[in-house]
């Protein structure tokens, strides 16, 4: 073994005096709590074929296959693969999980006496599966086709009367997640880019979450590194298999970060913008990512240092450099550059700010009206963060 791999590196005893460590290293010696979620992941090209085994594992015999109208063909493939276990398809999943859509899916589930679901698609479909798990106790198998990462979290969301409510419940966590990079090969570049940046936002917020841990930091760094590497490959060649597999792995890690920590200002803004204005979920995350990072990272040096490392910056870079690198990445990928591009009117910004301030999420930097208004206006115009 020594001849093959070479001699091991000499052992270096760590400095016992943490005062000599960089700030981000000292943070890892602090007390923390990390609760691992009971997740099962099946990863690899062709792993969709293992869905019947996963259904057998959770004991589901009457499965409802969920999808959006655009993913109906995939739902039919899943139905054929599951055979007699698949008793129906509900292909009306919608962005932001409207309660009306959930009610319609519940009615179909009750009529067919289903005992489980397969959510085949992106965050909208997984979100519908979670709603059925929450309201009817149905176990969910997730077959993601985008990089949203929500399949790795116990977070649910429902939109009613233009307001999106979110919560956490262990029951909504999918029993198994089957990641098959082959299913992402035809994902359009624009959707790949925005859903990938959505995943990056999960990791960035996890880096400064009040309930973070060294485990979460490690996952977040690797997840951002994977996506920052893979998304340009996909933008240049959508059929790049290495890029597709790497992006899916990064989305898994970033989603797991979101599932393990408390959401902050970024997710609060995106939930309000999406629920109130019915904006495209992933694109909203892509627009808001550098702006909220610019607001929060200077207040959390350890998070800024972790993001710098994941983006390949040197040790002399600061939080502003990390934000600039994020901004350059979104521009390189051709992601939407402003809320105005998404159809938001300038007159909407005051309502959004009011809603965010009425029910704020935990955040490392206090949020007040003047600074929030300035942040939203910069995001609306597309000005540099």
C-alpha positions, 0 to 999 in steps of 0.5 A: 500500500505504501508503494502505491500511495506513497509515504504518509504525510508526517503527523503535525500536532495541532496548536493547542492554543485556539487564540492562534487559530483564525476566527472561523477555526475557533468557531468550530471548537464552540459548543453546538448541537447537530441533529441528523435527519433520518434520510435515505439517499439513493444516488447514481445514473439509472437509479430511477430503476430502484423506485420499486425497491424503495416503495417495497421498503416503505411498505406502500402498495397503492401509490399516487404519482405526483407531477406538474403538467409539464412532467406528465411523461415522467409521471407515466414512466414512473407509473410503468416502473411501479406496475400494480403499485401505481394506482393513479397520477396527479399532474397538477402540482403548482409553484408555491403549493396553493391550498386549492391544489392540495385539496384537489390532490387530497380528494384524488388520494382519498378516492384511490385509497392511496398509502404513499406518493412518489413526487417526480419533479422539482420543488413544486411537486416535492412541496405537494408531496410534503403537503399530503404527508402533512395533511394525510400522513402519506409517506413520500418517495422523492425523485428530484429532477431539478436542483431545488434541494427541498426534498432534503428538508422537513420544511413544508410551505402552503400558499393561501390568499397570496400568503405563503406559510411555512413550517417544520414537521418530521412527517413531511421528510421524504422516506427516500430520495432517489437522485438520478442524474440522467433525469436532469440531462434535459433540464433547460439551462435557465431552469438548471441555473436558477434552481442551482442558485436556489440551492446555493442560497440554502447553503449560504444561509446555513453558514450563518444560521444560529443553529449551525454546526461544523457538520453543516459548515462542511456540507455547505462549503462542499455544496457551494463548491460543487454547484459553482463548478458544475453550473458553468459546465452545464451552461456551456454544455447541457449534456455534460454528464459530470456537470449534471452529476456534480450539480445534483450532488451539490443540490443534495448537500445544500438541501441538507443544510437547509433541513438542518438549520433555521432560515434567515432573511433570504428565505423570508424575502423569497417566501413573501415575494413568491407568495404575494406576487406569485414569482418564479421560486428559483429565479427569485432566489437567484436574484436575491442571493447576492443582495442578502449575502452582501447585507449579512456576510459582513456581520458573520466573518466565519460565514464569509470565510467559508463562502470564500473557500467554497468559491476558490478565493484566497485567504486575503479576500473579504466578505465583499470579495465573496459577494462579488464572486457570487454576483459574477457567478450569477452573471456568468450563468445568465441568471435573471438580474433584478426583481424588475426582470421578474415582473415586480412593480416598484410599487410592490416593494413597500408591501413586501417590506411590510410583510417581511418586517411583520414576521421576521426570521432569525437573522445575524444582522438586525433588519430595519425598514430603511435598510430593507427598503434599500436592499429591495430597491437594489434588487429591483433595479439590478444595481450591484449589491 
